[in-house]
Every structure is written in C-alpha cells, then in structure tokens.
C-alpha cells in the first residue's frame, strides 16, 4: 500500500478515471473532470490517494487559493468499502491537512453530511466545528489551524473600530462568511432561508451569493440570537 500525492493537472488518464469514481454529486463532476486535466489559475489542487495492487482504495482532495493565501478547502475523503475500518481515512486526512497547514492556510472549509462517520471520528476531533447544519443534513465546517474561530475573527475581522473607508481584505470576508453561517444556523425555521448557488440552504459565501444577502440580512435581524455588527459588510 502506498500513499501518493498528485498535483493537478494529473497526466495519467486511467488515474483520473479512478479519482473521478470518488467524486460524488452531479454538480461536481464537470468541475473535477476539468480540474484534473487543466491548470487552475485560481487554486492549487492536490489529490491524495492510497494505492494497492494498482488500484486506488482511498482518496481526498485539498486546494489552496492562489489569490487569497488564507483560504483552503478539504473535500471528498473516502475509503473503498472493503478497506474501511483500518484507519486509512485518518492517514489520508492527516497528510492532506499537513499540506494546507504547511502552506500557512488560516481557514479550512469542508462540507460533509451530519451522519458521516468522519465528522465525529476525524473532523470534530481535529478541531473542525460545525458552522451550519442544513435541513437535509448537509454540514458546513471550518477549522482555523493554530487558533480558535473567535481568535481568528478578532485578529482578522477589523470592521469594528477600523478606519473609515478601509479597504476590506479577503480575511474580512472569510470571517464574515463564517460568522454569517453560524448566525443563520440558529434560525429555527431554516426553510425560510434562500437556496445557495448549489441549491442548498447553508454554506453561504459572500462571493457566490451576493444577490441573496439583503434577504439573509433581514432574516438575521428577525433571528435575534446575537447582535449583527458584522453584517455591515453586506450593505
């Protein structure tokens, strides 16, 4: 058994096909078919695989923004059914996170399912926290390596008390997205929330769903769980 770290684009067509067998969700298929074949100017991608007897038995994907160095994404951790229960998912996960943390990523996002065994067995134990659980069980999670979310927010989110007209940095928007999702997670009737760009409720992003934010701001004000000073970003 061998752990292999592949940087995209992946030249070997047979290897690309095996990686694609781990990519679930119709919406993601075109993206990863393209990402595996072409250089991405916005993100650097890695696919980590465990190989045994010429076949891939485990996989995960991570990427690091080339434009916004603080942002990383973790996705598609899976082990073939017949190889589960041997700690292989943890092995692949640790190596993947080591790549992002070694590059100084400050915020790592992932999306999973509330019932996914990796959520309890790996992600939560390693410092990820739920920021939004959607009605269908999808979960948006965040980890801020080297700090808590509160510490990261205080360091990077400087709207309160900042100089008038200060240009917002990418970290400001990342923190705003995290705080917004955590706030909306407290809305009792999540069916009132608008759908994001993937047709789900939750995992909202300022960059993807800017047109939704006036409605989200209104819903936040109705929620009344916590004060919304950070929502000044969405005016």
N, C-alpha and C positions, 0 to 999 in steps of 0.2 A: 504494500500500500504506500502511495506517495502523494504528498501534498504539493500541488502545482499552483503557482500564482501567475495568471495570464493577464497581461495588459492589453487592452483593446487598442486597435483592431486585432482580432485573432485570425491568423492566416489560415490555419488548418480548417477546412470546411467540415470534415467529419466531427471535429471537436466542437465547432459552432453548433452543429445539429444536436449534439449531446447536451450542450449547455442550454439550448432552447427548450429541451424537454423538461427542464426545471422551472421555466418561466411560465407561471400561471396567470390567467386573466387575459381575455381577448384584447383589451386596450393596450396591454404591454407588448404584445407580440410584434407589431410593426416597429416599435421603438427599439427593442433589443435586436431584432433582425438587422436593423440599420446600424445600431451602436457597435455590434460585434464586427461589422465589415468596414466601417468608416471611422476616420479620426474625428473625435468630437472636440470642437474648438472651445466649448464652454466647460467641459468636465473631463477629468482624467478617470478612467474606469479600470477596475480590476475584477476579474472573475477568479475566485479561489475554488479549486476542485480537488477532491481526493480521487485518485485513480487506482484501480485494482484490476489486474488481468485485462488491461487495455480498455476498460470501461470506466466511466465516471460514476461514482457511488454517492458523492456529496458535493454540494455547491453553495456558494453565496456570492453576492455581488456588492461591491462598495464603490462609491465615486466621491471625488473631491472637486469642488468648484475651482476652476482656474481663474475666475474673475473675482470671487469672494472667498478668500482663503480660509475663512472661519467655518465654512459650511461643508458638511459631509453627509452622505446618505448610505444606509445599510439596507440590503433587501435580499429576498429570495434565499433564505437559509433552508436547506432541505437535505435529507439523507434518504436514500432509497430504502423502502420498507424493510427489505430483508437484512439490511445492515444497521437498523436502528437499535438503540439500547446499548451501544458500545462507547458512548461518549464522543462520537465523531463530530456531531454538530458543535459541541463546545470547542473542539480542536480547530475547526474551520473558523468559527466565530472569533476566537482569540487572535488568530493570525490576521483576520480581516480588520479587527479593531486596532491591532498594533500598527497596521499601515496608516490608518487615519490619524491615530494619536501621534505617530512618529512624524507626521506632516504638520502637527500643531493645530489640528482641527479643534474649534471651540464648541461647536454644536453638531451633534449627530442625530439625524432624524431616521425613524423607521416606521413602517406601517405593518401591522400584523392583525391577527384575529384574537379576540378576547379569550377564546378557548384554546389557542395554540399553546402546546406544552412548552415551547421555547420561551414564551412570555414569562411564565413563572420560573422555569428551570434555568434560564440563562439571562434574559434581558433585565428583569427586575432585580435579580441578584447582583448584576454587574453595574447597577446604577441608573439604568433607564427608568423613567417614570411615565405613567400614562398622562397625556395632556388632553385627549378627547376619546371617549368611547361612543361610537355611533349606535343608533338603534339596531342596526343589523349585526352588531358585534365587532365591527372593524375598530381598531385601536391605533391612534397616532401616539408615538412615544418619542421621547427626547432624552439624550444624555449629554451632559456638559462635562467632558473629561477634565479632571483636576479641580472641579468646583461643583457647588450645587447650582440649581437653576436660579435661586434667589441671589446667590453671589454673582453669577454671570450677569443677571439682569442689572444689578446695582453697578457693576463695572462697565457694562456696555450700553445700557439704555439711559441716555442722559437728557431726555426731553425736559424733565422737571428741573428748573433752576438753570437750564442751559442758556447760552447767549441767544438773543433774538436773531432769527434768520440763519442759525447754524445749519449747515448742510448735513442732512442725515446720512449716516454711514450704513453699510449693509448690516452690521451688527444690530443697529437700532431696529431695523425691520425684522430681523430674525427674532429678536426678543419680543417685539410687538406681536408677531405671529404666535409665538409660544404662549404669551400671556392671554391673547385673544382666545385661543383654543381652550386654554384652561378655564377661562371665564365662561365660555359658551358651553363647556362640559357640565356646568352647574345648572343650565336651563332644564327645568323639569320636563317640559314637553318639547323634545328635540325635533318632533315632526314639524315644528314651526320654522325650523332653520332652513335656509336655502341650500340647494344642492351645490357642491363644489364642481370644479371642471371635470372631475371623474365621475360625476353623477352620484356622489355620496354626501352624507352630512358629516362634516368634521374635516380635520386636516386642512383647514383653510389657510391660504397663502396670499399675502398682500400682492405678490407679483402675478399670481394666476387668476385671482378672483376679485380684482379691484372693483369691478362693477357691482359686486354684492355687498360691499362694506357699508353703504348707507343703511341698508336693511339690517345688517348684522349689528351696527351701532345702535339702532333703535331697539333691537331685541336685547342687547346688553343692558340698555337703560331700563327695560322692563324687568330684567332678571333681578336686579337689586341685591345681588350676593356680595359684590365688592365694588369699591369705587373705580371708575373708569378713566383715570387721568391719562393712561397710555393711549386711549383712543383718539387723542388729538392728532395722531398720525393719519387717521382715516378721514379727516375733514376734507 
